[in-house]
Amino acid sequence: MSGANRNYIGFFRGTGAAQTITEAGFRPRKVKVTHLGDGSTVELVDGEEAVAADAGGLLTPDDGSAKSFLSAAAGLTITDSGFTVGTSAACNESGEAFRFEVQD
């Protein structure tokens, strides 16, 4: 981690297939992806994968239904230069727009 806090906000279009987002160019401590169509969010903090079996992030549906954890394959994975979004429609629905926020 660097001494200064870095934040980056960007957008991507979902493909339904895993894709890596590297626009920020640094390893984030926290990633939040918002589905712009339905308002649901998926959030992951670096290190959660070491303590949780389903470590692809916490899904918060916009419809008020219960929060749940996604697997790494379906949700988010933090990388050295950004993050990977998995196959869940909550964070990578084909053709839909998504906003992401990363922090270190």
C-alpha positions, -999 to 999 in steps of 0.1 A, spaced: 0 0 0 12 35 -7 14 63 18 -13 84 0 -48 72 -4 -57 68 -41 -93 66 -54 -105 60 -89 -140 59 -104 -147 44 -138 -173 27 -159 -174 -5 -179 -199 -25 -200 -208 -60 -188 -199 -90 -210 -212 -119 -189 -177 -135 -192 -149 -127 -167 -130 -95 -175 -102 -77 -159 -105 -39 -152 -70 -22 -150 -78 15 -156 -68 25 -120 -34 10 -124 -29 0 -88 -39 -28 -64 -70 -15 -46 -78 -22 -10 -115 -19 -17 -136 -24 -48 -173 -15 -52 -192 -22 -84 -227 -7 -90 -251 -21 -116 -265 11 -132 -296 -7 -144 -309 -20 -111 -287 -3 -85 -274 -34 -69 -238 -33 -56 -210 -58 -50 -181 -48 -27 -149 -66 -18 -121 -56 6 -86 -70 -1 -79 -99 23 -115 -111 26 -107 -141 4 -84 -154 31 -112 -156 57 -144 -163 37 -152 -193 16 -174 -172 -7 -149 -144 -12 -161 -127 -44 -177 -98 -25 -209 -89 -7 -239 -85 -30 -265 -59 -18 -296 -61 -40 -315 -29 -47 -348 -46 -41 -344 -49 -4 -338 -87 -4 -311 -102 17 -274 -95 12 -253 -125 1 -218 -134 -7 -207 -142 -43 -180 -168 -51 -148 -154 -65 -157 -169 -100 -190 -151 -99 -180 -119 -82 -148 -98 -77 -112 -106 -74 -86 -80 -66 -54 -79 -88 -21 -60 -86 -34 -35 -112 -72 -34 -106 -97 -62 -103 -115 -89 -122 -153 -91 -124 -167 -126 -127 -198 -140 -143 -226 -128 -120 -252 -106 -136 -249 -85 -104 -215 -72 -115 -211 -82 -151 -244 -86 -169 -239 -87 -206 -247 -54 -223 -254 -35 -190 -234 -5 -177 -215 -6 -144 -198 20 -123 -168 10 -102 -149 27 -73 -115 15 -61 -95 27 -32 -61 19 -18 
